[in-house]
Amino acid sequence: MNKVTLIFISLVFLLTACQPTNSNIMTLEELLTSFKEHHLQLKESKVSDHNIFGMKLNGGRPSSYELDGKLLLVFIYDSPKAREKGLEDFHHKTAAANLVAYNLYEANNVLLFYVHERDLSLEVEVDDKIQKAVRKLVN
């Protein structure tokens, strides 16, 4: 009887240890799937290290894509706190820069920049779809 109890307790510990520690952490694959589900066609692209949006933020480099001919940069961090530090790093590094127009999206551990370069008074056509794709992963 003690052997069965010990095996059962060990099995419970093993199963609970295999559970993810934070279910709110998003992966790049989950984000890309959500974009696809919202009919946002992404094309992998390269971003130059000299591009201000392609620089390292909080030690991480972005994955870069093209969306409607414009640059979409995705930073995936280990935690929401690391994402916040990445955004602080961006603001610090670009404080004196004259940036082109972009939209910023944040969710859990993900930081996204959509560099649309449009007049700020104009609405960005894919903005709602990007927001919905990101929000889907938060819920």
Sequence and secondary structure as in RCSB ss.txt:
>XXXX:A:sequence
MNKVTLIFISLVFLLTACQPTNSNIMTLEELLTSFKEHHLQLKESKVSDHNIFGMKLNGGRPSSYELDGKLLLVF
IYDSPKAREKGLEDFHHKTAAANLVAYNLYEANNVLLFYVHERDLSLEVEVDDKIQKAVRKLVN
>XXXX:A:secstr
 HHHHHHHHHHHHHHHHTS S TT   HHHHHHHHHHTT  EEE    TTSGGGS BTTB  EEEEETTEEEEEE
E SSHHHHHHHHHHHHHHTTT      EEEEETTEEEEEE    TTS  TTHHHHHHHHHHHH 
